[in-house]
């Protein structure tokens, strides 16, 4: 089984920093809910890189970014330069 060899799931989603839908969203946090389901917070890869660089970033996020870098599939784009579509 090659689950991790493919890298973390990246797809269309809402970037919490760009405040819009992006094509390269990935999970950056999991918010737990006490009286209901939790929520997955997503960000574009550029913002996910910024989160991963913070001292309090979870290790799994750092590992996901490293996996993207190793696979060579992640565009290293500036979030401000992305299309506003």
Beta strands, then each sheet from edge to edge (+ up, - down):
strand 1: 11-15
strand 2: 20-31
strand 3: 39-44
sheet 1: 1+ 2- 3+
end
